């Protein structure tokens, strides 16, 4: 079976003093936010934590046909803006000059895939 879609991996630093809170709020992500993830063609989404580097590592499949368009539309969704305002306060971006998750520059740094086997 041929691979369909694009796998995305991103990183952002987490403020150590906010980690427990970050984990806790992700136990009850609001339904509107979860619905938008699917609406904008994101599937199989997970976030990992690296204690050594204090990094959050997101990994998901994008199954749409225009990632830039879907990303822009998602940034403009009020439910996401509200959620990201909360989570951005728990994070420290590695994107120089970014003002938050709604910034077109991005908040999480995208990583280049160098190998995959399915």
Backbone as CSV, one residue per row, in Angstrom:
resi,resn,N_x,N_y,N_z,CA_x,CA_y,CA_z,C_x,C_y,C_z
1,UNK,0.848,-1.192,0.000,0.000,0.000,0.000,0.888,1.248,0.000
2,UNK,0.625,2.179,-0.880,1.409,3.408,-0.974,1.036,4.358,0.167
3,UNK,2.021,5.092,0.614,1.800,6.093,1.660,0.950,7.221,1.103
4,UNK,-0.021,7.650,1.874,-0.866,8.764,1.471,-0.742,9.867,2.505
5,UNK,-0.669,11.089,2.038,-0.561,12.218,2.936,0.877,12.569,3.228
6,UNK,1.044,13.413,4.217,2.372,13.895,4.604,2.484,13.797,6.117
7,UNK,3.564,13.226,6.598,3.800,13.174,8.034,4.533,14.444,8.441
8,UNK,4.080,15.048,9.521,4.645,16.297,10.025,5.182,16.045,11.437
9,UNK,6.356,16.584,11.713,6.923,16.540,13.060,7.374,17.951,13.406
10,UNK,7.028,18.392,14.614,7.342,19.753,15.046,7.802,19.736,16.494
11,UNK,8.597,20.751,16.860,9.048,20.872,18.243,8.833,22.292,18.765
12,UNK,8.682,22.370,20.082,8.620,23.638,20.796,9.119,23.351,22.211
13,UNK,9.740,24.329,22.847,10.176,24.144,24.229,8.977,24.312,25.164
14,UNK,9.012,23.586,26.255,7.985,23.747,27.281,8.657,24.391,28.493
15,UNK,7.958,25.303,29.126,8.477,25.926,30.351,8.390,24.878,31.459
16,UNK,9.514,24.501,32.058,9.510,23.414,33.047,8.482,23.607,34.160
17,UNK,8.304,24.834,34.591,7.367,25.108,35.673,5.907,24.986,35.235
18,UNK,5.658,24.858,33.929,4.302,24.739,33.402,4.005,23.349,32.843
19,UNK,4.993,22.438,32.875,4.832,21.115,32.278,3.651,20.342,32.857
20,UNK,3.550,20.275,34.174,2.458,19.511,34.791,1.102,20.058,34.358
21,UNK,0.986,21.358,34.295,-0.267,21.992,33.859,-0.543,21.668,32.387
22,UNK,0.494,21.700,31.556,0.348,21.387,30.134,-0.180,19.967,29.959
23,UNK,0.415,19.039,30.674,-0.030,17.642,30.593,-1.474,17.515,31.071
24,UNK,-1.794,18.177,32.151,-3.140,18.088,32.732,-4.210,18.624,31.780
25,UNK,-3.980,19.779,31.157,-5.021,20.323,30.282,-5.191,19.477,29.022
26,UNK,-4.158,18.727,28.661,-4.281,17.870,27.480,-5.045,16.578,27.774
27,UNK,-5.399,16.362,29.018,-6.269,15.238,29.362,-7.724,15.563,29.038
28,UNK,-8.009,16.847,28.816,-9.380,17.277,28.522,-9.381,18.421,27.503
29,UNK,-8.828,18.144,26.326,-8.830,19.126,25.243,-10.283,19.386,24.839
30,UNK,-10.680,20.646,24.727,-12.063,20.957,24.369,-12.480,20.324,23.034
31,UNK,-13.703,19.834,22.975,-14.230,19.201,21.759,-14.095,20.078,20.522
32,UNK,-14.384,21.392,20.604,-14.226,22.204,19.389,-12.798,22.177,18.834
33,UNK,-11.808,22.119,19.696,-10.412,22.051,19.252,-10.144,20.702,18.595
34,UNK,-10.608,19.641,19.203,-10.431,18.308,18.622,-11.126,18.203,17.269
35,UNK,-12.304,18.794,17.156,-13.050,18.763,15.892,-12.309,19.507,14.782
36,UNK,-11.637,20.603,15.142,-10.901,21.376,14.143,-9.679,20.621,13.637
37,UNK,-9.070,19.830,14.485,-7.934,19.021,14.057,-8.362,18.133,12.899
38,UNK,-9.481,17.467,13.061,-9.981,16.592,11.995,-10.462,17.404,10.791
39,UNK,-11.160,18.506,11.060,-11.689,19.343,9.967,-10.585,19.779,9.007
40,UNK,-9.410,20.062,9.555,-8.306,20.547,8.728,-7.313,19.447,8.370
41,UNK,-7.834,18.222,8.279,-7.118,17.096,7.669,-5.911,16.602,8.457
42,UNK,-5.953,16.751,9.772,-4.876,16.250,10.625,-5.374,14.974,11.287
43,UNK,-4.561,13.932,11.187,-4.921,12.616,11.723,-3.725,12.019,12.456
44,UNK,-4.011,11.075,13.332,-2.956,10.346,14.040,-1.995,11.328,14.716
45,UNK,-2.565,12.256,15.496,-1.804,13.346,16.113,-1.390,12.961,17.527
46,UNK,-0.123,13.133,17.827,0.355,12.883,19.184,1.420,13.905,19.539
47,UNK,1.581,14.122,20.845,2.627,15.008,21.359,3.425,14.209,22.384
48,UNK,4.744,14.220,22.221,5.659,13.558,23.145,6.445,14.620,23.891
49,UNK,7.039,14.219,25.010,7.854,15.131,25.811,9.252,14.561,25.995
50,UNK,10.259,15.375,25.734,11.652,15.018,25.990,12.119,15.784,27.218
51,UNK,12.257,15.077,28.324,12.696,15.719,29.566,14.109,16.286,29.417
52,UNK,14.974,15.541,28.766,16.369,15.957,28.618,16.488,17.320,27.938
53,UNK,15.692,17.541,26.900,15.766,18.790,26.136,14.635,19.769,26.454
54,UNK,13.710,19.365,27.310,12.524,20.167,27.648,11.757,20.553,26.376
55,UNK,11.573,19.555,25.515,10.890,19.768,24.247,9.584,19.004,24.199
56,UNK,8.599,19.623,23.575,7.390,18.929,23.163,7.601,18.580,21.696
57,UNK,7.265,17.362,21.323,7.474,16.878,19.966,6.118,16.402,19.438
58,UNK,5.596,17.117,18.451,4.303,16.765,17.856,4.544,15.991,16.571
59,UNK,3.685,15.007,16.345,3.801,14.162,15.169,2.383,13.880,14.682
60,UNK,2.134,14.102,13.391,0.808,13.825,12.851,0.870,13.600,11.351
61,UNK,-0.210,13.058,10.821,-0.360,12.907,9.379,-1.290,13.998,8.879
62,UNK,-0.861,14.672,7.836,-1.714,15.638,7.150,-2.234,14.952,5.890
63,UNK,-3.545,14.811,5.791,-4.141,14.076,4.679,-4.859,14.972,3.673
64,UNK,-4.720,16.277,3.811,-5.350,17.193,2.855,-4.477,17.420,1.636
65,UNK,-4.871,18.402,0.819,-4.111,18.684,-0.401,-3.498,20.075,-0.422
66,UNK,-3.670,20.857,0.675,-3.090,22.203,0.740,-2.803,22.551,2.202
67,UNK,-1.645,22.130,2.668,-1.273,22.335,4.073,-1.230,23.810,4.441
68,UNK,-0.681,24.644,3.566,-0.610,26.078,3.873,-1.994,26.682,4.062
69,UNK,-2.928,26.349,3.156,-4.296,26.877,3.258,-4.964,26.385,4.537
70,UNK,-4.894,25.071,4.786,-5.533,24.520,5.980,-4.911,25.096,7.254
71,UNK,-3.599,25.305,7.248,-2.935,25.890,8.421,-3.431,27.312,8.668
72,UNK,-3.562,28.083,7.601,-4.063,29.453,7.735,-5.499,29.467,8.251
73,UNK,-6.349,28.620,7.689,-7.736,28.561,8.141,-7.810,28.146,9.608
74,UNK,-6.990,27.192,9.985,-6.986,26.712,11.368,-6.536,27.815,12.336
75,UNK,-5.536,28.609,11.920,-5.058,29.719,12.765,-6.159,30.738,13.019
76,UNK,-7.102,30.860,12.077,-8.154,31.865,12.195,-9.411,31.368,12.905
77,UNK,-9.396,30.142,13.363,-10.541,29.591,14.093,-10.515,30.101,15.543
78,UNK,-11.605,30.744,16.006,-11.641,31.282,17.370,-11.348,30.246,18.461
79,UNK,-11.859,29.025,18.310,-11.621,27.999,19.337,-10.130,27.670,19.437
80,UNK,-9.444,27.614,18.293,-8.008,27.359,18.309,-7.254,28.531,18.908
81,UNK,-7.624,29.741,18.508,-6.945,30.925,19.034,-7.028,30.956,20.561
82,UNK,-8.184,30.621,21.097,-8.370,30.600,22.552,-7.503,29.508,23.199
83,UNK,-7.508,28.309,22.611,-6.712,27.193,23.135,-5.219,27.508,23.056
84,UNK,-4.790,28.020,21.913,-3.374,28.318,21.723,-2.905,29.458,22.624
85,UNK,-3.783,30.389,22.940,-3.407,31.462,23.866,-3.034,30.850,25.224
86,UNK,-3.765,29.833,25.632,-3.473,29.136,26.892,-2.169,28.352,26.772
87,UNK,-2.052,27.525,25.727,-0.879,26.655,25.620,0.394,27.430,25.276
88,UNK,0.293,28.493,24.496,1.478,29.294,24.171,2.138,29.832,25.434
89,UNK,1.343,30.158,26.437,1.886,30.664,27.695,2.690,29.624,28.466
90,UNK,2.550,28.381,28.075,3.269,27.280,28.717,4.510,26.879,27.922
91,UNK,4.693,27.521,26.787,5.753,27.142,25.859,6.695,28.303,25.579
92,UNK,7.836,27.945,25.006,8.799,28.937,24.528,9.160,28.534,23.097
93,UNK,8.787,29.370,22.148,9.027,29.024,20.750,10.506,29.037,20.406
94,UNK,10.841,28.289,19.394,12.187,28.301,18.815,12.174,29.010,17.460
95,UNK,11.016,29.571,17.088,10.866,30.310,15.832,11.162,31.780,16.129
96,UNK,12.264,32.249,15.595,12.689,33.622,15.866,11.631,34.634,15.436
97,UNK,11.252,35.517,16.369,10.312,36.586,16.079,8.845,36.196,16.110
98,UNK,8.540,34.934,16.360,7.137,34.522,16.387,6.431,35.113,17.601
99,UNK,5.178,35.499,17.390,4.390,36.088,18.472,3.372,35.116,19.056
100,UNK,3.269,33.917,18.491,2.326,32.934,19.009,1.877,31.977,17.927
101,UNK,1.063,31.022,18.326,0.596,29.987,17.402,-0.221,30.533,16.249
102,UNK,-0.821,31.709,16.399,-1.592,32.286,15.301,-0.712,33.092,14.350
103,UNK,0.573,33.232,14.650,1.522,33.939,13.780,1.791,33.084,12.539
104,UNK,1.676,33.653,11.347,1.941,32.876,10.128,3.350,32.267,10.076
105,UNK,4.306,32.819,10.831,5.657,32.248,10.881,5.658,30.883,11.550
106,UNK,4.618,30.657,12.345,4.551,29.421,13.113,5.045,29.631,14.533
107,UNK,4.808,28.655,15.366,5.209,28.680,16.772,6.067,27.454,17.056
108,UNK,5.658,26.331,16.481,6.421,25.097,16.564,7.367,25.043,15.367
109,UNK,8.584,24.551,15.558,9.545,24.392,14.465,9.274,23.067,13.763
110,UNK,9.129,23.131,12.446,8.962,21.917,11.666,10.299,21.221,11.461
111,UNK,10.290,19.903,11.563,11.499,19.117,11.370,11.446,18.400,10.024
112,UNK,12.592,18.213,9.431,12.684,17.523,8.150,12.744,16.015,8.376
113,UNK,11.920,15.296,7.657,11.966,13.837,7.720,13.175,13.355,6.918
114,UNK,14.002,12.507,7.527,15.174,12.002,6.832,15.091,10.495,6.562
115,UNK,14.131,9.806,7.164,13.982,8.377,6.926,12.608,7.923,7.362
116,UNK,12.059,6.952,6.624,10.804,6.311,7.002,10.763,4.928,6.378
117,UNK,10.204,4.012,7.104,9.897,2.699,6.557,8.508,2.341,7.050
118,UNK,7.689,1.825,6.165,6.338,1.432,6.562,6.140,-0.031,6.272
